[in-house]
Amino acid sequence: MRISKKIEQSNKEGKLWWSFEYFPPRTAQGLQNLLDRIKRMTALGPEFIDITWNAGGRTSDLTAHMVKTCQGSVGVETCMHLTCTNMPKEKVDIALQEAKKAGCRNVLALRGDPPQGKDEWEAVEGGFVHGIDLVKHIHNEYGDYFDIAVAGFPQFQLLPPAERDLEMKYLKEKVDAGVNFIFTQMFYDVDVFIDWVNAVRAAGITIPIVPGIAPIQTWNGFLKATSLANTKIPQFFLDALEPYKNDDEKVREIGTKLVADMCRKILAAGLGIQGLHFYTMNLEKGTKMLLEELNLTPRVETIKPLPWRQSLTPNRRQENIRPIFWANRADSYLSRTENWDEFPNGRFGDSRSPAYGELDGYGIWLKQTKEEALKLWGEPKTFAEVASLFSRFCLGSLKALPWSNQAASSETSAIGLQLAKMNELGFLTINSQPAVNGARSDDPQFGWGPSNGYVYQKAYLEFFVGPQLLELLIAHIERDSNMTYYVINKQGDLRTNTHSDGPNAVTWGVFPGKEIVQPTVVEALSFMAWKDEAYELGVKWANIYEAGTPSRKLMMEIFESSCLVNVVHNDFKDSQAIFEPFFKAGAEYTAQHINGNGPAAPKALPN
C-alpha cells in the first residue's frame, strides 16, 4: 500500500501513527539479528518501515534483500531508499524492478552522500546528478506505481535568507516533479521545525510532512549524530543531559522525556501532522521507551490484520487462508509455496497448485548454532528430561524449541499449565491454540483484524506421541463426537476419524461490513506436507549431539518411533474439553508403566 494512502486514511480516522527506519548491517550475522529485531518490533505497531541505501551506495544489494524480506516474510509495508551515488541508470532500474517485484510501493529518492573516501559528490557516468532527476526518472518509467518521498531539512531555516529561499525553491521543484510526501532529517529544536513547516506551506507545498525523530541512546552517540547532520541542539537539552554523560541509562531516560516532549509539541502545533518517523539506529529499547512515554500503544488491527502476518508481495497480498501447521515457521511455508500459481482465498484448496515445494527448497535447519542449542536444551538422557523441556517452553521459561524459533505466544499462556501437564504425561506438544468464543477483535491476547469485530477459535493441539500411549488416547477421543484427529507416522501412513475431504476452519472472525473471514485451517494434504518438516526438525535436534551418545540415541528413537498427531475440538464454547482425553489416557498409561524415571515414556523409548 502506498504510504500517502496510509497517511490519508489515518487523517480521516483521526488516529496517530508511527513508523521506523533501519539501515543494512555490515555482517551476515548482523543481518539475521536485525531481521529478528524488525519482526519483534512489528509488535510496536509501525504503519511502515524504511530501509536506507547507505552512504556511497555500498549496501545497495543488501537494501534490496531487506526490502524483499520485510515485504514478503515479515509482512510490513516497506519504503526503500534509493540514491544517485555510484548508481548508473541501469543499476537504478534493477533496484526499482526488484522493489516492484517484492511488492514495495514506496521509494525515498535522494541524491545521496559522497562515496566513501571522497569529500565531494560527483555523478557516475550514465547516472543522475540531482535528486529531482531520480524523481523524474521513476515517474517516467513507472508512472504512479511508486509513492515517491524526498528528504526535507528543517535546519535550512537557519541559513541566510537567500540560501534558505534557494533550498526551498529546489524542494518545490522536486515536489512539482511528482513527490508524494516528505521525510525530514532529524532535529531537536521544535521551533525551528515549526518555522520550517510554515515556510514549506507558504511556498505552496501541500503534501504530507513526516517528522524524523531520533531517540537519544547515549551521550556520545547523540553528539556524533547531531555533529554529522549539523543539527542545532537546544541549550536545555545539553543542560539536562551533560551531567549524566557517563551514565548511558540515565541519558536514555532523560533523553526519552526530552524527545517525547518535543513530539507532543509537534502533534499539538496545529500543523496537520499526525505521524512520527523514528530513526531507530537498529536499536529497539530507545524507540520502545519513547513510544511508552508518549503512550502510543499499537492497534491490534495494525499488528495483526489476521492471526498470521500477511505477505505483501504482489502475488500473495490477497492470500487470506493458511494451514495452522506452519504457525511458528512462516518462512518455511512461504518458501515451500512460492511457486504456487494462486494462493488460497475464500476456501483453502479451491485455487492452488497441487503440491508443496520440496523441503530442500527452503532447507530445514535449526536457528541456533550447536553451542547455542546445547546451552538451551542441554543433553537430555531420559524421556522425562525431554518432556520437561517441552513443558518449560509452554510455561514460558524456555525461549525456543526446534519447531518454534520464538518464545511461546501470549495466547499460549491461557493454556500453558494444561500443555505442561500433557508433556509430562508423554505428549510432546509442538503447536496449539486455545478455544476462543467471541473475543473482541481488539483483545490484547486473542484479537486480530479490523475494529469492532469478534474472533473465534477451536481448540487445537499438535504433538508427537509413542504408539501405545496414542492408542489409549484415540480410544478416549472416539468417545467425543466433537473431536477430530489426524495421525501420521514418519513413513507417511495417515489415519483420521474425519469424514470430510475439505478443510476444517479452526479460526474465524466476524467484522462489520465483511464476510466471515476464516484465515486458519486444518486439512489432510497440508498436514502430510508438514509431516516431513516436523520430523526432520526432530532429527536436526538429535544431530547436535555426537554420534553414539545417549542424547543422540534417545532423540533419534523418539522421532523414529513416535507418531505426529493433530487434534481439533469442534465445540469452541468448551475451552477445557480438548484436554480431558489426554489426561485420562496419560493417567492410564502412567499407572501401567510407572517407573523410577518420573513420567513414563511411550512404548519403544528407553525408561
TAKAGI-V899982 format. One record per backbone hydrogen bond with DSSP energy under -0.5 kcal/mol. CO is the residue of the C=O (numbers start at 0). NH is the residue of the N-H. E is the energy in kcal/mol with one decimal. If there is no record, write none. Layout:
# TAKAGI-V899982
CO/NH/E
CO/NH/E
This chain:
# TAKAGI-V899982
1/4/-0.7
1/5/-1.7
2/6/-2.7
3/7/-2.3
4/8/-2.7
5/9/-2.4
6/10/-2.4
7/11/-2.0
8/12/-1.9
9/13/-0.9
9/14/-2.0
16/275/-1.5
17/46/-3.1
18/277/-3.2
19/49/-2.0
20/279/-1.1
20/281/-0.6
21/51/-2.1
26/30/-2.1
27/31/-2.2
28/32/-2.4
29/33/-2.3
30/34/-2.7
31/35/-2.2
32/36/-2.0
33/37/-3.0
34/38/-2.2
35/39/-2.1
36/40/-2.9
37/41/-1.0
38/41/-0.7
39/42/-1.6
40/43/-1.6
41/44/-1.7
47/19/-1.5
48/78/-2.5
49/21/-2.5
50/80/-2.5
52/58/-0.8
53/56/-2.4
54/57/-0.7
56/59/-1.1
58/62/-2.5
59/63/-2.2
60/64/-2.1
61/65/-2.7
62/66/-2.6
63/67/-2.2
64/68/-2.4
65/69/-2.9
66/70/-2.5
67/71/-2.5
68/72/-1.7
68/73/-2.1
69/74/-1.0
69/75/-2.4
70/311/-3.2
76/48/-2.4
77/105/-0.6
78/50/-2.4
78/80/-0.5
79/107/-2.3
81/109/-2.7
83/86/-1.7
85/87/-0.5
86/127/-0.5
87/90/-0.8
87/91/-2.0
88/92/-2.4
89/93/-1.9
90/94/-2.2
91/95/-2.3
92/96/-2.5
93/97/-2.5
94/98/-2.2
95/99/-2.5
96/100/-2.4
97/101/-1.7
98/103/-2.4
99/102/-1.6
104/146/-3.4
105/79/-2.5
106/108/-0.7
106/148/-3.0
107/81/-2.5
107/109/-0.5
109/83/-0.8
110/83/-1.0
110/84/-0.7
114/117/-2.1
123/126/-2.2
125/88/-2.7
129/132/-0.7
129/133/-1.3
130/134/-2.2
131/135/-2.5
132/136/-2.1
133/137/-2.4
134/138/-2.0
135/139/-2.7
136/140/-2.3
137/141/-2.6
138/142/-2.1
141/144/-2.2
146/106/-2.7
146/148/-0.5
147/179/-3.4
147/180/-1.2
148/108/-2.6
149/182/-2.3
151/153/-0.6
151/184/-2.7
152/155/-2.0
153/156/-2.0
154/157/-2.1
155/158/-1.6
159/163/-3.0
160/164/-2.7
161/165/-1.7
162/166/-2.1
163/167/-1.9
164/168/-1.9
165/169/-2.1
166/170/-2.1
167/171/-2.4
168/172/-2.1
169/173/-2.1
170/174/-2.4
171/175/-2.6
172/176/-1.1
174/177/-1.8
174/178/-1.4
179/207/-0.7
180/149/-1.3
181/209/-3.6
182/151/-2.7
187/189/-0.8
188/192/-1.9
189/193/-2.9
190/194/-2.5
191/195/-2.2
192/196/-2.7
193/197/-2.3
194/198/-2.0
195/199/-2.6
196/200/-2.4
197/201/-2.1
198/202/-1.4
199/204/-1.8
200/203/-1.7
203/205/-0.6
207/181/-2.3
208/210/-0.6
209/183/-2.4
210/212/-0.6
210/276/-2.5
211/186/-0.7
212/214/-0.7
212/278/-3.0
214/216/-0.7
217/221/-2.1
218/222/-2.3
219/223/-2.5
220/224/-2.4
221/225/-2.1
222/226/-2.0
223/227/-2.5
224/228/-1.8
225/230/-2.8
226/229/-0.7
231/187/-0.6
231/233/-0.5
233/236/-1.1
233/237/-1.4
234/238/-2.6
235/239/-1.6
236/240/-2.2
237/241/-2.6
240/243/-2.0
241/244/-1.9
243/246/-2.5
245/247/-0.6
246/250/-2.5
247/251/-2.6
248/252/-2.2
249/253/-2.8
250/254/-3.0
251/255/-2.2
252/256/-1.4
253/257/-2.3
254/258/-2.7
255/259/-2.3
256/260/-2.2
257/261/-1.8
258/262/-2.4
259/263/-2.4
260/264/-2.0
261/265/-2.0
262/266/-2.5
263/267/-1.6
265/268/-1.2
265/270/-0.5
271/273/-0.5
273/16/-2.1
274/210/-0.6
275/18/-1.9
275/277/-0.6
276/212/-3.7
277/20/-2.3
277/279/-1.2
279/282/-1.7
283/287/-2.3
284/288/-2.8
285/289/-1.9
286/290/-2.3
287/291/-2.3
288/292/-2.5
289/293/-1.9
290/295/-2.8
291/294/-1.0
294/296/-1.0
298/301/-1.0
298/302/-1.7
299/303/-3.0
303/448/-3.3
312/315/-1.8
312/316/-1.2
315/318/-1.9
321/520/-1.9
322/325/-0.7
323/326/-2.0
325/328/-1.6
327/404/-0.7
328/332/-1.7
329/333/-2.7
330/334/-2.2
331/335/-2.8
332/336/-1.1
334/337/-1.0
335/356/-3.3
336/339/-1.7
341/352/-0.6
343/319/-1.8
343/320/-0.8
344/346/-0.9
346/349/-1.9
357/360/-1.6
357/361/-0.5
358/361/-1.3
358/362/-3.1
362/364/-0.6
368/372/-2.9
369/373/-2.5
370/374/-2.0
371/375/-2.2
372/376/-3.2
373/377/-1.9
381/385/-1.6
382/386/-3.0
383/387/-1.9
384/388/-1.3
385/388/-0.5
385/389/-1.6
386/390/-2.3
387/391/-2.6
388/392/-2.0
389/393/-2.0
390/394/-1.7
391/395/-0.5
391/396/-2.3
391/397/-0.9
392/395/-1.2
400/403/-2.0
403/400/-2.1
408/411/-0.8
408/412/-0.7
409/412/-0.8
410/413/-1.3
411/414/-1.7
414/418/-2.5
415/419/-2.5
416/420/-2.0
417/421/-2.2
418/422/-2.3
419/423/-2.0
420/424/-1.5
421/425/-0.5
421/426/-2.3
422/425/-1.3
425/427/-0.8
426/428/-1.1
427/463/-2.2
430/461/-2.3
432/459/-2.5
435/437/-0.7
435/456/-2.3
438/454/-3.0
439/442/-2.2
442/446/-2.0
449/452/-0.6
452/440/-2.5
453/509/-3.0
454/437/-0.7
454/438/-1.8
455/507/-2.0
456/435/-2.0
458/568/-2.2
459/432/-2.1
460/566/-2.8
461/429/-2.5
461/430/-1.3
462/564/-2.7
463/427/-2.3
464/562/-3.1
465/469/-2.2
466/470/-1.9
467/471/-1.5
468/472/-2.1
469/473/-3.0
470/474/-1.8
471/475/-1.2
472/475/-0.6
472/476/-2.6
473/477/-2.6
475/478/-1.1
476/479/-2.1
478/480/-0.6
479/482/-1.8
481/569/-3.3
483/567/-2.7
484/496/-1.1
484/497/-0.5
485/565/-2.3
486/494/-2.4
487/563/-3.0
488/491/-1.7
491/493/-0.5
492/488/-1.2
494/486/-3.0
502/504/-0.6
503/521/-1.9
505/457/-2.3
506/519/-0.8
507/455/-2.8
508/516/-2.3
509/453/-2.5
510/513/-1.7
516/508/-2.5
518/321/-2.3
519/505/-2.3
519/506/-1.2
520/323/-2.3
521/503/-2.8
522/526/-1.8
523/527/-2.4
524/528/-1.9
525/529/-2.5
526/530/-1.8
527/531/-0.7
528/532/-0.7
529/533/-2.5
530/534/-2.5
531/535/-2.2
532/536/-2.0
533/537/-1.2
534/538/-1.9
535/539/-2.6
536/540/-1.9
537/541/-2.2
538/542/-2.2
540/543/-1.5
541/544/-1.6
545/548/-1.8
548/552/-2.3
549/553/-2.6
550/554/-2.4
551/555/-2.4
552/556/-2.1
553/557/-2.2
554/558/-2.1
555/559/-1.7
556/560/-2.0
557/561/-1.9
562/464/-2.0
563/487/-2.4
564/462/-2.3
565/485/-2.0
566/460/-2.3
567/483/-2.3
567/569/-0.6
568/458/-0.7
569/571/-1.1
570/573/-1.4
572/574/-0.8
575/578/-1.4
575/579/-0.7
576/579/-0.7
576/580/-0.6
578/582/-2.2
579/583/-2.3
580/584/-2.6
581/585/-2.8
582/586/-2.1
583/587/-2.2
584/588/-2.6
585/589/-2.6
586/590/-2.2
587/591/-1.6
588/592/-2.0
589/593/-1.2
594/597/-0.8
597/594/-0.7
601/604/-1.6
605/382/-0.6
